[in-house]
Amino acid sequence: MDLGVRLYQRRLSSKSKVSGLFAYDEAVGACILLNANHPWERRVQSAAHELGHFVGTRQSPEVLEVDEKFLSREERYANAFGRAFLTPRKSFSESFRHLTEGASRLTRRHVVLLAHQFNVSREACVRRLEELDLVRKGTWEWFVANGGISSDVVKSVLGEMAERDDPAKEDANRPVSQRLALRAYEAWSRDLMSEGQLAELLKVPRVALRKLLDQIEMEESETDDFLKLSR
């Protein structure tokens, strides 16, 4: 919010390979779209990657796809930026050393706790450890070859903390997100767009849009001038 980036999380087609989208316009600002079908930790990583494009190459629209190889200079920068942003070298390394103090081997529990602390996936956590030479190269492949680090392991380690609230997924289930619904109502109430135009733009049936507008209008009518906002 401090950077003025508009962040959207919506469910894309189940066949879509898109993890995130980034676009920038001088008049509108920066916009990032995340695929709400993906787990929370993965969306965090996608957002950090797209933020790298905002910082480094904001004039160039970008699509992040599943299993992208990051070959271009811009992609390599965004990928490196995302890792450094989410898992800064100093704090990440210190946390790892505190967590493994006295231990002789890296365990699944270490990975689960560190990944949870920094809000990243288990794979991203281990690969960052490899990149910083805190564990041997190929450590993640070892885990994969030896049963991986499953969700059951995460639950056994974190208990109730493993059940993370994800309101963005619930909002993504709506035909129109809560925030976008308010913007649509504002455009309609100020005669900037008609019902038909909004229904076409938002790709929702006109009846559903009318119900949404009526609901917001009724909520607004229940207040008086005492709650009027100063502009």
N, C-alpha and C positions, 0 to 999 in steps of 0.2 A: 504493500500500500504506500509506503514511503517513497518508492520509486515511481509510483503512478502507473504501475502495470495492471492491466485488466486481466484477471485470471478466470478462465471458464473451465469447468469440468463436466463433460457430457459423455454419455454412452454412445460410442460409435458402433458401426456394424461389427458383428462377432467375427467377420472375416477380415476386418480392417487390420493392417499391419502398422497403423499410425499410433505412436506413443504420445507425440505432442506436436503442436504447430506453433510457429511464432510469426508475427507480422508487426510491422511498425508503419505508422503514418504520422506526418508532422502535425496534422490537425487533431487526430484522434489519440495518438500516443501508441504505446506498446500493448499488444494483446497476445496472450498465451492460452492455448486450448490443450487440455489434458484428456486422455482417453479414460473415462471413469470406469471402464471395465477392468482396468488394471489394478492390482493391489496398491494400497496406500503408499508403501515404501517405494514402489516403482514409480508412482506418479511424482513423488518428491524428487526422485532422481531426474525424471524427465523435465520437471519444472526448473531444476538447477541447471540442466543442460541448456534449456531455452533461455534462461537468464544470461548464460554466457554469450548467447547471440545478441541479446539486448545490449550487453556491455561492449562486445567486440565488433559486431557487424550488424547493427540494428537496421540498416537500410536494405538488407537482403532477406526476403521471406525465407523460411526454412521449415522443413518437415523432418521430424525424427521418426524413423521406422524401426520396427523390431529387428534385432540382429544387425543393426547398421555397423559398418566397419570403420567409420570415421577416417576416411582417406584424405579428404581435403584439409587444407590448413585451417580453415574456419571451423570445420567439424572437430578437428583435433583440439583446437583451442577451447571450444565450448565443452567438450568432454572433460578436458583437464580442469577447466574452470569449475564445472559441476562437482568434481571430486574434491577440489580444494575448498570449495564453498561449504560443502556438507561435512567434510571430514578434514579440517585444517591440520596440517602436519604436526604442529606443536601439541595442541590439545588432544588430538587423536592418539598420538604416540604416547603422551603422558598417561592418558586413560588406560591404554593397553598395558603399559608397564605396571601401573598400580593394580590393574585387574589380575595380571598374571604373576604378581610378586610372590616368590616362593614356589611357583609351579615349575615343573621340569618339562612339561609338554603342553601344547595347545590342545584344548578340548572343545567340544561342541558348546559347552556351557559358556566358555569364554567368548566365543563368537556371538552367541545369542545375546548375552548381556551387553557386549560392546555395540552390536548392531542396534539394539533397542535404545541404548543411550544416545546414539547419534541419528536415530530415525532413518536408517538405511537398511537395505536388504542384507541377508547373510552373505550372499555372493559378493555384493559391493563391498561389504566390510572386509572380507578375506582378501579380495583383490587389491584393496587399498593397503592392507598390511603387507602384501607382497610387493607392491609398488614402493613402499617406504622401507623395504628390506627388514621388516620386523619379523617376518616368517619366510620360509623358503618359497622360491618360485614353484608353482605347481601344487601349492597347498589346497586350493579350492578343488582342483582335479582329484586330489587324494580323497577329499571328503565325498565328492560325487561317486568315485569308484568304490567307496566303502559305506554306502548307504545314505549319503547326503546328510543334510540337517533339516529334518522334516518339521512340519507344523506341530506334530505330536511332541517332538523334542522341545520346541519353543514353549508349548503349553506346560510341559512338565517343569521347565526352568522358571518361567515367568508367572505361572498360575493365572490369576484373574487379570493381571496386567497385559497378558497376551491378547485379551479381547479389547482391542482399541476401537473407540467410537470413530465412525467415519461418516459424518453428516453429509459430506459432499456426494457420497454415493446415493444417499436417500434423495438429495435434491436433484441428482442426475436422473432419477426415476420419473420425475415430473415432466410432463410435455414441455413446460416452460419453467425455467429455474425461478426461484423466488426473486432474485435481484433483477432478472430480465423482465419478469412480470411487472415490477414497479416501473421500469423504464418504458415498457409498452403502454402502461396506463397513463404515464405522464405525456407520452407522445400523442395518445388518443385524446386526453382531456384538454390538451392545448391545441387540438385540431392540426397537429403536424402530420398525422397519418390517419387514414380511415381504418375501420374494422377490417375491411377487405384487404387492404394493403398489409396490415399487421399480420393477419391470418396467413397470407401468402409468404411474408417474410419469415415468420416463425414456423411455418409448415405445420400448422395445427388447424383442425376444423373450426369454422367460424362460430359454431355453437359453443365449442369449448372455450374459445377466446372470449365470447360474449359473457359466459358464466364467470370467467376470471375477472374481467373488467367490472362486472356488477358487484362481485365480492369486494374488490378493493374500493370501489366507489361507496359501497354501503359502510365499510369500515371508516372511511374518511368522513362520511356524513354524520357519524355518531359522535364526533368531536365538535368543539366550538372554537371561537376565536382565541380563547386563552392558550390553546395549543398551536396556534398559527406560527409557522417557522419564519424567521427573518431571513431574507435573502441578500 
